[in-house]
Structure formats: C-alpha cells, structure tokens
Amino acid sequence: MPSWKNFDSLLLARILELTDAQEGNLQIILKVAQDMNLDIIDLKDLQAMTNYVGEHASELSLKNMVMLQNKVLVVFKESYYS
C-alpha cells in the first residue's frame, strides 16, 4: 500500500479542497509526523495525526483544525463507503 508521505501537501490540500490556512495547518501536521518518524499510510493515520497536532499545538487556529479534521473525516467516509 502506498504511503501518504509520497503525496505532496499541495496535492492533498487540493483533494481535500482546503483553504490556504487549512493547507498551512496540513503542512504542519505532515511535518510533525515526519519529525516523529511516523508514516501516514491512510486517512485514519491522517485523522489521528490531525487530532494529535490539534491537541498539542495551541498556536494553530482551532477553527481551522476542526474544519481540516471534518474534511479528512468526510473523505475517509466517502472512500470507505465507495
């Protein structure tokens, strides 16, 4: 199974239809995962990492984090049920 770390954050942001602020948060999430040597294999991993960063990074906009989490959840549900 291909790893999501091969996805460019810009491509992933376009797939998720993120705003510029949400895309910035996504880049932070992917960087934190990389720094922790964690592979994001699927949407569950991305959702877990989004939750982790949201809980541990007070400087990120809570509103943008919640919106990003919701978009990841929507894409996860769509991919799971298709």
PyMOL Python script that loads the backbone (N, CA, C, O; Angstrom):
from pymol import cmd

cmd.read_pdbstr("""\
ATOM      1  N   MET A   1       0.843  -1.173   0.000  1.00  0.00           N
ATOM      2  CA  MET A   1       0.000   0.000   0.000  1.00  0.00           C
ATOM      3  C   MET A   1       0.894   1.245   0.000  1.00  0.00           C
ATOM      4  O   MET A   1       1.825   1.323   0.801  1.00  0.00           O
ATOM      5  N   PRO A   2       0.632   2.221  -0.882  1.00  0.00           N
ATOM      6  CA  PRO A   2       1.471   3.416  -0.934  1.00  0.00           C
ATOM      7  C   PRO A   2       1.274   4.283   0.308  1.00  0.00           C
ATOM      8  O   PRO A   2       0.183   4.354   0.874  1.00  0.00           O
ATOM      9  N   SER A   3       2.338   4.926   0.707  1.00  0.00           N
ATOM     10  CA  SER A   3       2.284   5.792   1.868  1.00  0.00           C
ATOM     11  C   SER A   3       1.826   7.190   1.464  1.00  0.00           C
ATOM     12  O   SER A   3       2.121   7.660   0.365  1.00  0.00           O
ATOM     13  N   TRP A   4       1.113   7.834   2.352  1.00  0.00           N
ATOM     14  CA  TRP A   4       0.666   9.197   2.095  1.00  0.00           C
ATOM     15  C   TRP A   4       1.814  10.177   2.153  1.00  0.00           C
ATOM     16  O   TRP A   4       1.672  11.318   1.713  1.00  0.00           O
ATOM     17  N   LYS A   5       2.980   9.749   2.699  1.00  0.00           N
ATOM     18  CA  LYS A   5       4.107  10.671   2.757  1.00  0.00           C
ATOM     19  C   LYS A   5       4.609  11.001   1.362  1.00  0.00           C
ATOM     20  O   LYS A   5       5.327  11.984   1.179  1.00  0.00           O
ATOM     21  N   ASN A   6       4.243  10.191   0.374  1.00  0.00           N
ATOM     22  CA  ASN A   6       4.624  10.471  -1.004  1.00  0.00           C
ATOM     23  C   ASN A   6       3.731  11.534  -1.648  1.00  0.00           C
ATOM     24  O   ASN A   6       4.064  12.080  -2.700  1.00  0.00           O
ATOM     25  N   PHE A   7       2.603  11.818  -1.011  1.00  0.00           N
ATOM     26  CA  PHE A   7       1.710  12.852  -1.510  1.00  0.00           C
ATOM     27  C   PHE A   7       2.312  14.213  -1.217  1.00  0.00           C
ATOM     28  O   PHE A   7       2.775  14.459  -0.103  1.00  0.00           O
ATOM     29  N   ASP A   8       2.312  15.070  -2.169  1.00  0.00           N
ATOM     30  CA  ASP A   8       2.685  16.449  -1.947  1.00  0.00           C
ATOM     31  C   ASP A   8       1.566  17.104  -1.138  1.00  0.00           C
ATOM     32  O   ASP A   8       0.388  16.851  -1.388  1.00  0.00           O
ATOM     33  N   SER A   9       1.926  17.928  -0.189  1.00  0.00           N
ATOM     34  CA  SER A   9       0.901  18.561   0.646  1.00  0.00           C
ATOM     35  C   SER A   9      -0.042  19.423  -0.188  1.00  0.00           C
ATOM     36  O   SER A   9      -1.222  19.543   0.141  1.00  0.00           O
ATOM     37  N   LEU A  10       0.460  20.019  -1.253  1.00  0.00           N
ATOM     38  CA  LEU A  10      -0.393  20.832  -2.121  1.00  0.00           C
ATOM     39  C   LEU A  10      -1.439  19.968  -2.816  1.00  0.00           C
ATOM     40  O   LEU A  10      -2.608  20.347  -2.895  1.00  0.00           O
ATOM     41  N   LEU A  11      -1.022  18.813  -3.318  1.00  0.00           N
ATOM     42  CA  LEU A  11      -1.966  17.904  -3.964  1.00  0.00           C
ATOM     43  C   LEU A  11      -3.016  17.426  -2.970  1.00  0.00           C
ATOM     44  O   LEU A  11      -4.208  17.412  -3.278  1.00  0.00           O
ATOM     45  N   LEU A  12      -2.581  17.042  -1.796  1.00  0.00           N
ATOM     46  CA  LEU A  12      -3.514  16.583  -0.774  1.00  0.00           C
ATOM     47  C   LEU A  12      -4.475  17.696  -0.375  1.00  0.00           C
ATOM     48  O   LEU A  12      -5.662  17.448  -0.162  1.00  0.00           O
ATOM     49  N   ALA A  13      -3.965  18.920  -0.274  1.00  0.00           N
ATOM     50  CA  ALA A  13      -4.821  20.062   0.058  1.00  0.00           C
ATOM     51  C   ALA A  13      -5.882  20.286  -1.021  1.00  0.00           C
ATOM     52  O   ALA A  13      -7.022  20.634  -0.716  1.00  0.00           O
ATOM     53  N   ARG A  14      -5.498  20.085  -2.282  1.00  0.00           N
ATOM     54  CA  ARG A  14      -6.467  20.256  -3.376  1.00  0.00           C
ATOM     55  C   ARG A  14      -7.524  19.155  -3.346  1.00  0.00           C
ATOM     56  O   ARG A  14      -8.704  19.416  -3.577  1.00  0.00           O
ATOM     57  N   ILE A  15      -7.099  17.930  -3.062  1.00  0.00           N
ATOM     58  CA  ILE A  15      -8.043  16.815  -2.976  1.00  0.00           C
ATOM     59  C   ILE A  15      -9.062  17.070  -1.871  1.00  0.00           C
ATOM     60  O   ILE A  15     -10.252  16.806  -2.037  1.00  0.00           O
ATOM     61  N   LEU A  16      -8.576  17.590  -0.732  1.00  0.00           N
ATOM     62  CA  LEU A  16      -9.451  17.859   0.411  1.00  0.00           C
ATOM     63  C   LEU A  16     -10.175  19.195   0.295  1.00  0.00           C
ATOM     64  O   LEU A  16     -11.010  19.526   1.136  1.00  0.00           O
ATOM     65  N   GLU A  17      -9.851  19.974  -0.760  1.00  0.00           N
ATOM     66  CA  GLU A  17     -10.450  21.289  -1.000  1.00  0.00           C
ATOM     67  C   GLU A  17     -10.264  22.204   0.210  1.00  0.00           C
ATOM     68  O   GLU A  17     -11.224  22.777   0.724  1.00  0.00           O
ATOM     69  N   LEU A  18      -9.002  22.332   0.659  1.00  0.00           N
ATOM     70  CA  LEU A  18      -8.684  23.121   1.842  1.00  0.00           C
ATOM     71  C   LEU A  18      -8.451  24.580   1.483  1.00  0.00           C
ATOM     72  O   LEU A  18      -8.052  24.910   0.366  1.00  0.00           O
ATOM     73  N   THR A  19      -8.707  25.439   2.452  1.00  0.00           N
ATOM     74  CA  THR A  19      -8.363  26.855   2.308  1.00  0.00           C
ATOM     75  C   THR A  19      -6.856  26.995   2.503  1.00  0.00           C
ATOM     76  O   THR A  19      -6.181  26.036   2.878  1.00  0.00           O
ATOM     77  N   ASP A  20      -6.336  28.185   2.248  1.00  0.00           N
ATOM     78  CA  ASP A  20      -4.908  28.422   2.434  1.00  0.00           C
ATOM     79  C   ASP A  20      -4.488  28.195   3.886  1.00  0.00           C
ATOM     80  O   ASP A  20      -3.432  27.620   4.148  1.00  0.00           O
ATOM     81  N   ALA A  21      -5.317  28.647   4.824  1.00  0.00           N
ATOM     82  CA  ALA A  21      -4.997  28.468   6.241  1.00  0.00           C
ATOM     83  C   ALA A  21      -4.996  26.987   6.612  1.00  0.00           C
ATOM     84  O   ALA A  21      -4.115  26.525   7.338  1.00  0.00           O
ATOM     85  N   GLN A  22      -5.975  26.249   6.116  1.00  0.00           N
ATOM     86  CA  GLN A  22      -6.041  24.814   6.397  1.00  0.00           C
ATOM     87  C   GLN A  22      -4.860  24.087   5.751  1.00  0.00           C
ATOM     88  O   GLN A  22      -4.317  23.141   6.322  1.00  0.00           O
ATOM     89  N   GLU A  23      -4.469  24.536   4.559  1.00  0.00           N
ATOM     90  CA  GLU A  23      -3.319  23.934   3.883  1.00  0.00           C
ATOM     91  C   GLU A  23      -2.050  24.146   4.706  1.00  0.00           C
ATOM     92  O   GLU A  23      -1.214  23.249   4.809  1.00  0.00           O
ATOM     93  N   GLY A  24      -1.911  25.332   5.289  1.00  0.00           N
ATOM     94  CA  GLY A  24      -0.779  25.598   6.162  1.00  0.00           C
ATOM     95  C   GLY A  24      -0.769  24.665   7.361  1.00  0.00           C
ATOM     96  O   GLY A  24       0.283  24.161   7.754  1.00  0.00           O
ATOM     97  N   ASN A  25      -1.935  24.436   7.940  1.00  0.00           N
ATOM     98  CA  ASN A  25      -2.035  23.501   9.061  1.00  0.00           C
ATOM     99  C   ASN A  25      -1.701  22.086   8.617  1.00  0.00           C
ATOM    100  O   ASN A  25      -1.051  21.342   9.353  1.00  0.00           O
ATOM    101  N   LEU A  26      -2.137  21.709   7.425  1.00  0.00           N
ATOM    102  CA  LEU A  26      -1.819  20.379   6.899  1.00  0.00           C
ATOM    103  C   LEU A  26      -0.311  20.210   6.753  1.00  0.00           C
ATOM    104  O   LEU A  26       0.232  19.157   7.086  1.00  0.00           O
ATOM    105  N   GLN A  27       0.363  21.238   6.259  1.00  0.00           N
ATOM    106  CA  GLN A  27       1.814  21.166   6.120  1.00  0.00           C
ATOM    107  C   GLN A  27       2.482  20.977   7.478  1.00  0.00           C
ATOM    108  O   GLN A  27       3.456  20.234   7.601  1.00  0.00           O
ATOM    109  N   ILE A  28       1.954  21.652   8.495  1.00  0.00           N
ATOM    110  CA  ILE A  28       2.487  21.488   9.853  1.00  0.00           C
ATOM    111  C   ILE A  28       2.258  20.068  10.334  1.00  0.00           C
ATOM    112  O   ILE A  28       3.153  19.456  10.916  1.00  0.00           O
ATOM    113  N   ILE A  29       1.065  19.539  10.095  1.00  0.00           N
ATOM    114  CA  ILE A  29       0.728  18.168  10.519  1.00  0.00           C
ATOM    115  C   ILE A  29       1.678  17.169   9.858  1.00  0.00           C
ATOM    116  O   ILE A  29       2.208  16.281  10.526  1.00  0.00           O
ATOM    117  N   LEU A  30       1.891  17.310   8.564  1.00  0.00           N
ATOM    118  CA  LEU A  30       2.778  16.395   7.853  1.00  0.00           C
ATOM    119  C   LEU A  30       4.216  16.530   8.331  1.00  0.00           C
ATOM    120  O   LEU A  30       4.939  15.537   8.407  1.00  0.00           O
ATOM    121  N   LYS A  31       4.637  17.752   8.654  1.00  0.00           N
ATOM    122  CA  LYS A  31       5.992  17.972   9.158  1.00  0.00           C
ATOM    123  C   LYS A  31       6.165  17.356  10.547  1.00  0.00           C
ATOM    124  O   LYS A  31       7.200  16.753  10.831  1.00  0.00           O
ATOM    125  N   VAL A  32       5.167  17.502  11.407  1.00  0.00           N
ATOM    126  CA  VAL A  32       5.232  16.898  12.740  1.00  0.00           C
ATOM    127  C   VAL A  32       5.328  15.380  12.618  1.00  0.00           C
ATOM    128  O   VAL A  32       6.121  14.747  13.315  1.00  0.00           O
ATOM    129  N   ALA A  33       4.522  14.801  11.733  1.00  0.00           N
ATOM    130  CA  ALA A  33       4.578  13.347  11.519  1.00  0.00           C
ATOM    131  C   ALA A  33       5.960  12.932  11.030  1.00  0.00           C
ATOM    132  O   ALA A  33       6.508  11.928  11.485  1.00  0.00           O
ATOM    133  N   GLN A  34       6.517  13.693  10.116  1.00  0.00           N
ATOM    134  CA  GLN A  34       7.854  13.393   9.595  1.00  0.00           C
ATOM    135  C   GLN A  34       8.898  13.496  10.699  1.00  0.00           C
ATOM    136  O   GLN A  34       9.769  12.634  10.814  1.00  0.00           O
ATOM    137  N   ASP A  35       8.814  14.543  11.507  1.00  0.00           N
ATOM    138  CA  ASP A  35       9.770  14.737  12.601  1.00  0.00           C
ATOM    139  C   ASP A  35       9.679  13.622  13.638  1.00  0.00           C
ATOM    140  O   ASP A  35      10.667  13.296  14.295  1.00  0.00           O
ATOM    141  N   MET A  36       8.490  13.040  13.782  1.00  0.00           N
ATOM    142  CA  MET A  36       8.293  11.956  14.746  1.00  0.00           C
ATOM    143  C   MET A  36       8.538  10.590  14.106  1.00  0.00           C
ATOM    144  O   MET A  36       8.330   9.554  14.738  1.00  0.00           O
ATOM    145  N   ASN A  37       8.983  10.597  12.843  1.00  0.00           N
ATOM    146  CA  ASN A  37       9.211   9.361  12.078  1.00  0.00           C
ATOM    147  C   ASN A  37       7.962   8.490  11.993  1.00  0.00           C
ATOM    148  O   ASN A  37       8.035   7.264  12.080  1.00  0.00           O
ATOM    149  N   LEU A  38       6.825   9.139  11.824  1.00  0.00           N
ATOM    150  CA  LEU A  38       5.555   8.430  11.682  1.00  0.00           C
ATOM    151  C   LEU A  38       5.121   8.465  10.227  1.00  0.00           C
ATOM    152  O   LEU A  38       5.117   9.522   9.596  1.00  0.00           O
ATOM    153  N   ASP A  39       4.761   7.319   9.705  1.00  0.00           N
ATOM    154  CA  ASP A  39       4.223   7.250   8.353  1.00  0.00           C
ATOM    155  C   ASP A  39       2.717   7.440   8.391  1.00  0.00           C
ATOM    156  O   ASP A  39       2.021   6.849   9.215  1.00  0.00           O
ATOM    157  N   ILE A  40       2.233   8.267   7.495  1.00  0.00           N
ATOM    158  CA  ILE A  40       0.793   8.419   7.337  1.00  0.00           C
ATOM    159  C   ILE A  40       0.417   7.536   6.157  1.00  0.00           C
ATOM    160  O   ILE A  40       0.626   7.900   5.000  1.00  0.00           O
ATOM    161  N   ILE A  41      -0.137   6.379   6.466  1.00  0.00           N
ATOM    162  CA  ILE A  41      -0.422   5.364   5.462  1.00  0.00           C
ATOM    163  C   ILE A  41      -1.798   5.561   4.834  1.00  0.00           C
ATOM    164  O   ILE A  41      -1.984   5.343   3.637  1.00  0.00           O
ATOM    165  N   ASP A  42      -2.753   5.975   5.653  1.00  0.00           N
ATOM    166  CA  ASP A  42      -4.123   6.099   5.149  1.00  0.00           C
ATOM    167  C   ASP A  42      -4.823   7.261   5.848  1.00  0.00           C
ATOM    168  O   ASP A  42      -4.217   7.987   6.636  1.00  0.00           O
ATOM    169  N   LEU A  43      -6.107   7.421   5.542  1.00  0.00           N
ATOM    170  CA  LEU A  43      -6.854   8.537   6.114  1.00  0.00           C
ATOM    171  C   LEU A  43      -7.004   8.420   7.624  1.00  0.00           C
ATOM    172  O   LEU A  43      -7.091   9.435   8.315  1.00  0.00           O
ATOM    173  N   LYS A  44      -7.037   7.197   8.146  1.00  0.00           N
ATOM    174  CA  LYS A  44      -7.101   7.027   9.599  1.00  0.00           C
ATOM    175  C   LYS A  44      -5.857   7.617  10.252  1.00  0.00           C
ATOM    176  O   LYS A  44      -5.947   8.286  11.281  1.00  0.00           O
ATOM    177  N   ASP A  45      -4.701   7.367   9.652  1.00  0.00           N
ATOM    178  CA  ASP A  45      -3.450   7.920  10.182  1.00  0.00           C
ATOM    179  C   ASP A  45      -3.459   9.446  10.103  1.00  0.00           C
ATOM    180  O   ASP A  45      -3.043  10.127  11.041  1.00  0.00           O
ATOM    181  N   LEU A  46      -3.937   9.973   8.981  1.00  0.00           N
ATOM    182  CA  LEU A  46      -4.003  11.421   8.825  1.00  0.00           C
ATOM    183  C   LEU A  46      -4.945  12.024   9.857  1.00  0.00           C
ATOM    184  O   LEU A  46      -4.648  13.067  10.440  1.00  0.00           O
ATOM    185  N   GLN A  47      -6.074  11.372  10.080  1.00  0.00           N
ATOM    186  CA  GLN A  47      -7.027  11.860  11.067  1.00  0.00           C
ATOM    187  C   GLN A  47      -6.416  11.810  12.472  1.00  0.00           C
ATOM    188  O   GLN A  47      -6.571  12.754  13.247  1.00  0.00           O
ATOM    189  N   ALA A  48      -5.729  10.722  12.802  1.00  0.00           N
ATOM    190  CA  ALA A  48      -5.101  10.599  14.114  1.00  0.00           C
ATOM    191  C   ALA A  48      -4.026  11.676  14.305  1.00  0.00           C
ATOM    192  O   ALA A  48      -3.922  12.271  15.378  1.00  0.00           O
ATOM    193  N   MET A  49      -3.238  11.918  13.271  1.00  0.00           N
ATOM    194  CA  MET A  49      -2.184  12.927  13.366  1.00  0.00           C
ATOM    195  C   MET A  49      -2.794  14.320  13.489  1.00  0.00           C
ATOM    196  O   MET A  49      -2.278  15.161  14.225  1.00  0.00           O
ATOM    197  N   THR A  50      -3.885  14.567  12.774  1.00  0.00           N
ATOM    198  CA  THR A  50      -4.585  15.845  12.870  1.00  0.00           C
ATOM    199  C   THR A  50      -5.090  16.055  14.292  1.00  0.00           C
ATOM    200  O   THR A  50      -4.968  17.148  14.845  1.00  0.00           O
ATOM    201  N   ASN A  51      -5.654  15.009  14.880  1.00  0.00           N
ATOM    202  CA  ASN A  51      -6.125  15.099  16.263  1.00  0.00           C
ATOM    203  C   ASN A  51      -4.967  15.365  17.218  1.00  0.00           C
ATOM    204  O   ASN A  51      -5.072  16.202  18.114  1.00  0.00           O
ATOM    205  N   TYR A  52      -3.865  14.651  17.022  1.00  0.00           N
ATOM    206  CA  TYR A  52      -2.695  14.812  17.891  1.00  0.00           C
ATOM    207  C   TYR A  52      -2.176  16.244  17.845  1.00  0.00           C
ATOM    208  O   TYR A  52      -1.956  16.869  18.882  1.00  0.00           O
ATOM    209  N   VAL A  53      -1.983  16.754  16.633  1.00  0.00           N
ATOM    210  CA  VAL A  53      -1.458  18.113  16.492  1.00  0.00           C
ATOM    211  C   VAL A  53      -2.460  19.117  17.049  1.00  0.00           C
ATOM    212  O   VAL A  53      -2.067  20.094  17.687  1.00  0.00           O
ATOM    213  N   GLY A  54      -3.736  18.889  16.819  1.00  0.00           N
ATOM    214  CA  GLY A  54      -4.761  19.786  17.348  1.00  0.00           C
ATOM    215  C   GLY A  54      -4.763  19.843  18.864  1.00  0.00           C
ATOM    216  O   GLY A  54      -5.035  20.889  19.452  1.00  0.00           O
ATOM    217  N   GLU A  55      -4.459  18.722  19.493  1.00  0.00           N
ATOM    218  CA  GLU A  55      -4.429  18.669  20.948  1.00  0.00           C
ATOM    219  C   GLU A  55      -3.141  19.245  21.530  1.00  0.00           C
ATOM    220  O   GLU A  55      -3.131  19.683  22.681  1.00  0.00           O
ATOM    221  N   HIS A  56      -2.059  19.252  20.759  1.00  0.00           N
ATOM    222  CA  HIS A  56      -0.757  19.622  21.294  1.00  0.00           C
ATOM    223  C   HIS A  56      -0.178  20.918  20.746  1.00  0.00           C
ATOM    224  O   HIS A  56       0.930  21.295  21.127  1.00  0.00           O
ATOM    225  N   ALA A  57      -0.869  21.588  19.895  1.00  0.00           N
ATOM    226  CA  ALA A  57      -0.309  22.813  19.304  1.00  0.00           C
ATOM    227  C   ALA A  57      -1.298  23.964  19.445  1.00  0.00           C
ATOM    228  O   ALA A  57      -2.149  24.175  18.581  1.00  0.00           O
ATOM    229  N   SER A  58      -1.178  24.688  20.515  1.00  0.00           N
ATOM    230  CA  SER A  58      -2.123  25.773  20.787  1.00  0.00           C
ATOM    231  C   SER A  58      -1.991  26.935  19.814  1.00  0.00           C
ATOM    232  O   SER A  58      -2.914  27.740  19.695  1.00  0.00           O
ATOM    233  N   GLU A  59      -0.856  27.042  19.111  1.00  0.00           N
ATOM    234  CA  GLU A  59      -0.689  28.172  18.194  1.00  0.00           C
ATOM    235  C   GLU A  59      -1.456  28.002  16.890  1.00  0.00           C
ATOM    236  O   GLU A  59      -1.611  28.962  16.134  1.00  0.00           O
ATOM    237  N   LEU A  60      -1.937  26.790  16.617  1.00  0.00           N
ATOM    238  CA  LEU A  60      -2.739  26.596  15.415  1.00  0.00           C
ATOM    239  C   LEU A  60      -4.164  27.051  15.670  1.00  0.00           C
ATOM    240  O   LEU A  60      -4.680  26.916  16.779  1.00  0.00           O
ATOM    241  N   SER A  61      -4.778  27.574  14.665  1.00  0.00           N
ATOM    242  CA  SER A  61      -6.153  28.023  14.778  1.00  0.00           C
ATOM    243  C   SER A  61      -7.074  26.836  15.018  1.00  0.00           C
ATOM    244  O   SER A  61      -7.138  25.919  14.199  1.00  0.00           O
ATOM    245  N   LEU A  62      -7.779  26.853  16.130  1.00  0.00           N
ATOM    246  CA  LEU A  62      -8.693  25.767  16.471  1.00  0.00           C
ATOM    247  C   LEU A  62      -9.765  25.606  15.393  1.00  0.00           C
ATOM    248  O   LEU A  62     -10.121  24.487  15.022  1.00  0.00           O
ATOM    249  N   LYS A  63     -10.269  26.723  14.901  1.00  0.00           N
ATOM    250  CA  LYS A  63     -11.302  26.654  13.867  1.00  0.00           C
ATOM    251  C   LYS A  63     -10.780  25.943  12.629  1.00  0.00           C
ATOM    252  O   LYS A  63     -11.470  25.087  12.075  1.00  0.00           O
ATOM    253  N   ASN A  64      -9.581  26.279  12.187  1.00  0.00           N
ATOM    254  CA  ASN A  64      -9.018  25.638  11.001  1.00  0.00           C
ATOM    255  C   ASN A  64      -8.740  24.170  11.250  1.00  0.00           C
ATOM    256  O   ASN A  64      -8.939  23.346  10.357  1.00  0.00           O
ATOM    257  N   MET A  65      -8.282  23.824  12.449  1.00  0.00           N
ATOM    258  CA  MET A  65      -8.019  22.423  12.768  1.00  0.00           C
ATOM    259  C   MET A  65      -9.310  21.611  12.735  1.00  0.00           C
ATOM    260  O   MET A  65      -9.336  20.503  12.200  1.00  0.00           O
ATOM    261  N   VAL A  66     -10.373  22.158  13.303  1.00  0.00           N
ATOM    262  CA  VAL A  66     -11.660  21.455  13.305  1.00  0.00           C
ATOM    263  C   VAL A  66     -12.169  21.279  11.878  1.00  0.00           C
ATOM    264  O   VAL A  66     -12.661  20.209  11.520  1.00  0.00           O
ATOM    265  N   MET A  67     -12.051  22.319  11.071  1.00  0.00           N
ATOM    266  CA  MET A  67     -12.502  22.218   9.684  1.00  0.00           C
ATOM    267  C   MET A  67     -11.676  21.197   8.916  1.00  0.00           C
ATOM    268  O   MET A  67     -12.221  20.433   8.118  1.00  0.00           O
ATOM    269  N   LEU A  68     -10.361  21.174   9.148  1.00  0.00           N
ATOM    270  CA  LEU A  68      -9.497  20.190   8.492  1.00  0.00           C
ATOM    271  C   LEU A  68      -9.864  18.783   8.931  1.00  0.00           C
ATOM    272  O   LEU A  68      -9.946  17.874   8.106  1.00  0.00           O
ATOM    273  N   GLN A  69     -10.087  18.601  10.226  1.00  0.00           N
ATOM    274  CA  GLN A  69     -10.489  17.289  10.731  1.00  0.00           C
ATOM    275  C   GLN A  69     -11.793  16.835  10.082  1.00  0.00           C
ATOM    276  O   GLN A  69     -11.941  15.666   9.725  1.00  0.00           O
ATOM    277  N   ASN A  70     -12.733  17.759   9.932  1.00  0.00           N
ATOM    278  CA  ASN A  70     -14.013  17.422   9.305  1.00  0.00           C
ATOM    279  C   ASN A  70     -13.837  17.016   7.852  1.00  0.00           C
ATOM    280  O   ASN A  70     -14.462  16.059   7.395  1.00  0.00           O
ATOM    281  N   LYS A  71     -12.998  17.729   7.127  1.00  0.00           N
ATOM    282  CA  LYS A  71     -12.778  17.390   5.714  1.00  0.00           C
ATOM    283  C   LYS A  71     -12.115  16.029   5.573  1.00  0.00           C
ATOM    284  O   LYS A  71     -12.475  15.249   4.691  1.00  0.00           O
ATOM    285  N   VAL A  72     -11.147  15.739   6.439  1.00  0.00           N
ATOM    286  CA  VAL A  72     -10.499  14.424   6.408  1.00  0.00           C
ATOM    287  C   VAL A  72     -11.528  13.345   6.701  1.00  0.00           C
ATOM    288  O   VAL A  72     -11.533  12.301   6.049  1.00  0.00           O
ATOM    289  N   LEU A  73     -12.393  13.585   7.668  1.00  0.00           N
ATOM    290  CA  LEU A  73     -13.431  12.619   8.022  1.00  0.00           C
ATOM    291  C   LEU A  73     -14.385  12.381   6.852  1.00  0.00           C
ATOM    292  O   LEU A  73     -14.761  11.239   6.588  1.00  0.00           O
ATOM    293  N   VAL A  74     -14.777  13.436   6.151  1.00  0.00           N
ATOM    294  CA  VAL A  74     -15.679  13.301   5.005  1.00  0.00           C
ATOM    295  C   VAL A  74     -15.033  12.460   3.913  1.00  0.00           C
ATOM    296  O   VAL A  74     -15.667  11.557   3.366  1.00  0.00           O
ATOM    297  N   VAL A  75     -13.768  12.752   3.590  1.00  0.00           N
ATOM    298  CA  VAL A  75     -13.072  11.991   2.550  1.00  0.00           C
ATOM    299  C   VAL A  75     -12.894  10.543   2.988  1.00  0.00           C
ATOM    300  O   VAL A  75     -13.032   9.623   2.181  1.00  0.00           O
ATOM    301  N   PHE A  76     -12.588  10.341   4.269  1.00  0.00           N
ATOM    302  CA  PHE A  76     -12.449   8.983   4.796  1.00  0.00           C
ATOM    303  C   PHE A  76     -13.757   8.208   4.630  1.00  0.00           C
ATOM    304  O   PHE A  76     -13.748   7.068   4.164  1.00  0.00           O
ATOM    305  N   LYS A  77     -14.870   8.817   5.008  1.00  0.00           N
ATOM    306  CA  LYS A  77     -16.166   8.145   4.886  1.00  0.00           C
ATOM    307  C   LYS A  77     -16.499   7.863   3.422  1.00  0.00           C
ATOM    308  O   LYS A  77     -16.999   6.788   3.092  1.00  0.00           O
ATOM    309  N   GLU A  78     -16.221   8.833   2.544  1.00  0.00           N
ATOM    310  CA  GLU A  78     -16.503   8.631   1.123  1.00  0.00           C
ATOM    311  C   GLU A  78     -15.671   7.483   0.548  1.00  0.00           C
ATOM    312  O   GLU A  78     -16.171   6.672  -0.232  1.00  0.00           O
ATOM    313  N   SER A  79     -14.410   7.424   0.938  1.00  0.00           N
ATOM    314  CA  SER A  79     -13.548   6.361   0.408  1.00  0.00           C
ATOM    315  C   SER A  79     -13.907   5.011   1.013  1.00  0.00           C
ATOM    316  O   SER A  79     -13.773   3.979   0.356  1.00  0.00           O
ATOM    317  N   TYR A  80     -14.359   5.013   2.250  1.00  0.00           N
ATOM    318  CA  TYR A  80     -14.705   3.763   2.933  1.00  0.00           C
ATOM    319  C   TYR A  80     -15.978   3.153   2.356  1.00  0.00           C
ATOM    320  O   TYR A  80     -16.078   1.937   2.199  1.00  0.00           O
ATOM    321  N   TYR A  81     -16.943   4.006   2.045  1.00  0.00           N
ATOM    322  CA  TYR A  81     -18.231   3.506   1.584  1.00  0.00           C
ATOM    323  C   TYR A  81     -18.333   3.395   0.069  1.00  0.00           C
ATOM    324  O   TYR A  81     -19.383   3.010  -0.446  1.00  0.00           O
ATOM    325  N   SER A  82     -17.254   3.727  -0.666  1.00  0.00           N
ATOM    326  CA  SER A  82     -17.343   3.590  -2.119  1.00  0.00           C
ATOM    327  C   SER A  82     -16.715   2.334  -2.602  1.00  0.00           C
ATOM    328  O   SER A  82     -16.708   2.070  -3.805  1.00  0.00           O
TER     329      SER A  82
END
""", "prot")
cmd.dss("prot")
cmd.show_as("cartoon", "prot")
cmd.util.cbc("prot")
cmd.orient("prot")
